[in-house]
């Protein structure tokens, strides 16, 4: 029969892969917003970068990497502060 029951291990693998994807994308965002990054330097396709951030916000997650998230916030705050002082 073509119908089959998903095992719990396959469901856990999907959750694990989803979390790995979200963590990897958070690292990409961190690289983009850090000083010297493409967003911080206003380089590259800004519309694509902003779409990446919007899409990342839509991916549900249960336990994000807080260290990376805090580093992103810190970098954005530094960038905002620098923009205001220039």
C-alpha positions as CSV (number, residue, x, y, z in Angstrom):
1,X,0.0,0.0,0.0
2,X,1.3,3.5,-0.8
3,X,0.2,4.9,2.5
4,X,2.6,4.5,5.4
5,X,2.9,5.8,8.9
6,X,5.7,8.2,9.7
7,X,7.9,7.0,12.5
8,X,8.7,9.2,15.4
9,X,12.3,9.2,14.4
10,X,11.6,10.7,11.0
11,X,9.5,13.4,12.7
12,X,12.4,14.2,15.0
13,X,14.8,14.3,12.0
14,X,12.5,16.9,10.3
15,X,12.5,19.1,13.5
16,X,16.2,18.7,13.8
17,X,16.8,19.7,10.2
18,X,14.5,22.6,10.5
19,X,16.4,23.9,13.6
20,X,19.7,23.4,11.8
21,X,18.4,25.4,8.8
22,X,17.2,28.2,11.1
23,X,20.5,28.3,13.0
24,X,22.4,28.4,9.7
25,X,20.3,31.2,8.4
26,X,20.7,33.1,11.6
27,X,24.5,32.9,11.1
28,X,24.1,34.2,7.6
29,X,22.1,37.2,8.9
30,X,24.8,37.8,11.5
31,X,27.5,37.9,8.8
32,X,25.4,40.3,6.8
33,X,24.7,42.8,9.7
34,X,28.1,42.7,11.4
35,X,30.5,45.6,10.7
36,X,31.9,44.9,7.3
37,X,28.9,42.8,6.2
38,X,26.9,43.5,3.1
39,X,23.8,45.0,4.9
40,X,26.0,47.1,7.3
41,X,27.9,48.4,4.2
42,X,24.8,48.8,2.2
43,X,26.1,46.5,-0.6
44,X,24.4,43.9,-2.7
45,X,20.8,43.4,-3.5
46,X,19.1,45.0,-0.5
47,X,15.6,43.7,-1.5
48,X,16.9,40.1,-1.5
49,X,18.6,40.7,1.9
50,X,15.4,42.1,3.4
51,X,13.4,39.3,2.0
52,X,15.8,36.8,3.6
53,X,15.2,38.5,7.0
54,X,11.4,38.5,6.5
55,X,11.4,34.8,5.5
56,X,13.6,33.9,8.4
57,X,11.2,35.5,10.8
58,X,8.3,33.4,9.4
59,X,10.1,30.1,10.1
60,X,8.8,28.8,13.5
61,X,11.3,27.6,16.0
62,X,11.2,26.4,19.5
63,X,14.7,27.1,20.7
64,X,16.8,29.5,18.7
65,X,20.5,30.0,19.3
66,X,20.2,33.0,21.7
67,X,23.9,33.8,21.4
68,X,23.6,34.4,17.7
69,X,20.3,36.3,18.1
70,X,21.9,38.6,20.7
71,X,24.9,39.2,18.4
72,X,22.5,40.1,15.6
73,X,20.7,42.6,17.9
74,X,24.0,44.1,19.0
75,X,25.3,44.5,15.5
76,X,22.1,46.2,14.3
77,X,22.2,48.5,17.3
78,X,25.8,49.5,16.5
79,X,24.9,50.0,12.9
80,X,21.9,52.2,13.9
81,X,24.0,54.2,16.3
82,X,26.7,54.8,13.7
83,X,24.1,55.9,11.2
84,X,22.8,58.5,13.6
85,X,26.3,59.9,14.4
86,X,27.3,60.4,10.7
